[in-house]
Amino acid sequence: MLDRDLAILYGVSTGNLNKAVKRNLGRFPPDFMFQLTPEESEALRFQFGSLRRGQHFKYLPFAFTEQGVAMLSTVLHSDRAVQVNIAIMRAFVQLRRVLGSHVELARKLSELEKRIEGHDDAIRSLFEAIRQLMNPSIPQQPPREIGFHVKGCRPSPRQTKIHTPAMKFAF
């Protein structure tokens, strides 16, 4: 915001606002406030159109960032500046509360993600086990026959059909 707009907001003259800033230059680093260049000032003048009498820029205007506006409210001593300073402090407290609730929400979301990650891995391994059971990659061996077997003797087809034990004794 420009110094003349802030002067109206705080209820002081632009000259008094700039005097207060110059008396407290240490409170206004370059990221809080800067002075416009002649080119920027001229561009602003053309942007607003032709200025009426008494609205020309005698000095190059200052531009304030949001931090500069907050600092300006501590430097000025008007009643409105005090009220703006109080409103800024209340806004910061409210902002801290909102951010605090977001931090708690982010922490809970992270915990939930960690729990779900574990479930995802467990579910994935369960599906892999089911797939392995459905399509075994190791060929299965034929089941062993039960009973007494003599090496070199095979049962005849007739004995197999009757289900008699295939035992032959050689003397």
Secondary structure, DSSP 8 states (H G I E B T S, - for coil): -BHHHHHHHHTS-HHHHHHHHHHTGGG--TTTEEE--HHHHHHHHHHS-S--TT-S-SS--EEE-HHHHHHHHHH--SHHHHHHHHHHHHHHHHHHHHHHHHHHHHHHHHHHHHHHHHHHHHHHHHHHHHHHHHS-SS--------S---TT----HHHHHHT--------
